[in-house]
Amino acid sequence: MTHLTVIATINARPGDEDQVLAGLRGLIAPTRAENGCIRYDLHRDLESSTRFVFYETWESAAHLERHLDSDHIVRNRERIGNMIESLTLMRLEREEAP
């Protein structure tokens, strides 16, 4: 079974990074409890205090899509969305050696 890996990069607006970090931390526990979530880890860039990265592993793309539409993600987006300068999602599939 091939899992889906996601790298989500969130850039907070300068001055809003502490509030964005608090909002992102609040996503960890409910997301880890979601069906299909294998890994959901938050990181802060050591060279840019406004950049945060989630490293995620999901059982499938369908599980990721349900996560993106979940209540806690939608509420958090409403709460801190205007403090985020940019957000990118990189969806990755692991390649095995031949």
C-alpha positions as CSV (number, residue, x, y, z in Angstrom):
1,M,0.0,0.0,0.0
2,T,1.4,3.4,-1.0
3,H,0.7,6.2,1.5
4,L,0.4,9.8,0.6
5,T,3.0,12.2,2.1
6,V,2.2,15.9,2.3
7,I,4.5,18.8,3.1
8,A,2.4,21.8,4.0
9,T,4.3,25.1,4.2
10,I,2.6,28.0,5.9
11,N,4.1,31.5,5.9
12,A,2.7,33.8,8.5
13,R,2.5,37.5,8.0
14,P,5.3,39.2,10.0
15,G,4.1,40.0,13.5
16,D,1.4,37.3,13.4
17,E,3.7,34.3,13.7
18,D,2.9,33.6,17.4
19,Q,-0.9,33.6,16.8
20,V,-0.4,31.4,13.7
21,L,1.8,29.0,15.6
22,A,-0.9,28.8,18.4
23,G,-3.5,28.0,15.8
24,L,-1.4,25.4,14.0
25,R,-0.5,23.7,17.3
26,G,-4.2,23.4,18.0
27,L,-4.6,21.3,14.9
28,I,-2.2,18.6,16.0
29,A,-4.3,16.5,18.5
30,P,-7.6,16.5,16.5
31,T,-5.8,15.7,13.3
32,R,-3.8,12.8,14.8
33,A,-7.1,11.4,15.9
34,E,-8.5,11.4,12.4
35,N,-9.2,8.2,10.5
36,G,-6.4,7.7,8.0
37,C,-3.8,10.0,9.7
38,I,-0.5,8.2,10.1
39,R,1.8,11.1,10.9
40,Y,1.1,14.8,11.5
41,D,4.2,16.8,12.7
42,L,4.6,20.5,12.9
43,H,8.0,22.2,12.4
44,R,9.2,25.8,12.6
45,D,11.9,26.9,10.2
46,L,15.1,27.8,12.0
47,E,16.0,30.5,9.5
48,S,12.6,32.1,9.2
49,S,10.4,32.6,12.3
50,T,7.4,33.1,10.1
51,R,7.6,29.8,8.3
52,F,6.0,26.6,9.6
53,V,5.9,23.2,8.0
54,F,3.7,20.2,8.6
55,Y,5.1,16.8,7.6
56,E,2.1,14.5,7.1
57,T,1.4,11.0,6.1
58,W,-2.1,9.8,5.1
59,E,-3.4,6.4,4.2
60,S,-4.9,7.8,1.0
61,A,-5.7,11.0,-0.9
62,A,-9.4,10.5,0.2
63,H,-8.3,10.7,3.8
64,L,-6.4,13.9,3.1
65,E,-9.3,15.5,1.4
66,R,-11.6,14.6,4.4
67,H,-9.0,16.2,6.7
68,L,-8.9,19.4,4.6
69,D,-12.7,19.7,4.9
70,S,-12.8,18.7,8.6
71,D,-14.4,21.1,11.2
72,H,-11.2,21.8,13.0
73,I,-9.4,22.8,9.8
74,V,-12.2,25.0,8.6
75,R,-12.6,26.7,12.0
76,N,-8.8,27.3,12.2
77,R,-8.8,28.7,8.6
78,E,-11.5,31.2,9.6
79,R,-9.6,32.1,12.8
80,I,-6.1,32.6,11.4
81,G,-6.5,32.7,7.6
82,N,-6.0,36.4,7.4
83,M,-2.7,36.1,9.2
84,I,-1.2,33.7,6.7
85,E,0.8,35.2,3.8
86,S,1.0,31.9,1.8
87,L,0.2,28.2,2.1
88,T,1.5,25.5,-0.2
89,L,0.7,21.8,-0.2
90,M,3.1,19.4,-1.8
91,R,1.6,15.9,-2.3
92,L,4.2,13.2,-2.6
93,E,4.2,9.5,-3.3
94,R,7.2,7.5,-2.2
95,E,9.3,5.7,-4.9
96,E,10.8,2.4,-4.1
97,A,14.2,1.3,-5.5
98,P,13.9,-1.2,-8.3
